[in-house]
Amino acid sequence: MLRKVIRIDDEICDGCGLCISACKKGIMCLVNGKAVLLLDDCYDCSVDCLPACPAGAISIKNIDVMDYEEILVKQYFDQKREFALRLARAQQLLSRK
């Protein structure tokens, strides 16, 4: 089974934030002036962020989920999600000072 997975190229992203406003799942934010996904397992969504990005930094990658061990993938995404949330919280706290 193929899944459409969102990818953001941080070298192309200019940090305009239009993708964040367009994301219906509400799982994007700016970190250090670049758009990031708070959940790396963003897949099979409406992909409203893709046309909203004027820089063309967002792409879709088709991944065959049968190629991955589900438990290992879940652990990986849980670790990445926790790191992204901590980073976003830290940036919010720093911006308040």
C-alpha positions in Angstrom: 0.0 0.0 0.0 1.3 3.4 -0.9 0.9 6.5 1.3 1.3 10.1 0.3 3.7 11.6 2.8 4.4 15.4 3.1 8.0 16.5 3.0 9.4 20.1 3.6 12.7 21.1 2.1 14.2 23.5 4.7 16.7 24.8 2.2 13.9 26.1 0.0 11.4 27.2 2.7 11.5 30.9 3.3 9.4 30.8 6.4 6.4 32.8 5.1 4.0 30.6 7.2 1.3 30.3 4.5 1.5 26.5 4.7 0.8 26.6 8.5 -2.4 28.6 7.9 -3.4 26.1 5.2 -2.8 22.9 7.2 -6.1 21.5 8.3 -4.5 19.1 10.7 -2.8 22.0 12.5 0.5 20.1 12.7 2.9 22.6 11.2 4.8 25.4 12.9 7.8 27.7 12.3 11.0 26.7 14.0 14.0 28.9 13.5 12.2 30.6 10.6 11.4 27.4 8.7 8.2 25.4 8.4 8.3 22.0 10.2 5.8 19.2 10.7 5.1 18.4 14.4 4.1 15.0 13.3 6.4 13.3 10.9 3.8 10.8 10.0 1.6 13.4 8.1 0.1 11.4 5.3 -3.0 11.0 3.3 -4.3 14.4 4.2 -6.0 17.1 2.0 -2.5 18.5 1.2 -3.7 22.1 1.3 -0.2 23.1 2.4 1.3 22.1 -1.0 -0.4 24.8 -3.2 -0.1 27.4 -0.3 3.7 27.3 -0.5 4.9 30.0 -2.9 8.5 28.8 -2.6 7.7 25.2 -3.6 9.4 23.8 -0.5 6.6 21.2 0.1 6.5 18.0 -1.8 4.7 14.6 -1.6 6.6 11.4 -1.5 4.9 8.1 -2.1 6.1 5.5 0.4 5.2 1.8 0.4 4.3 1.1 4.0 4.9 -2.6 3.5 8.6 -1.8 3.3 8.8 -0.8 6.9 8.5 -2.6 10.2 5.5 -0.9 11.9 6.9 -1.0 15.4 10.2 0.6 14.5 8.5 3.3 12.4 6.1 4.1 15.3 9.1 4.4 17.7 11.0 6.6 15.3 8.0 8.9 14.7 7.3 9.1 18.5 10.9 10.2 19.1 10.8 12.8 16.3 7.4 14.1 17.4 8.6 14.5 21.0 11.7 16.3 19.9 9.7 18.7 17.5 7.2 19.5 20.3 10.0 20.2 22.8 11.8 22.4 20.2 8.6 24.3 19.4 7.8 24.8 23.1 11.3 26.1 23.8 11.2 28.5 20.9 7.8 29.8 22.1 9.3 30.4 25.6 12.3 32.1 24.2 10.2 34.4 22.0 8.2 35.6 25.1 11.3 36.9 26.8 
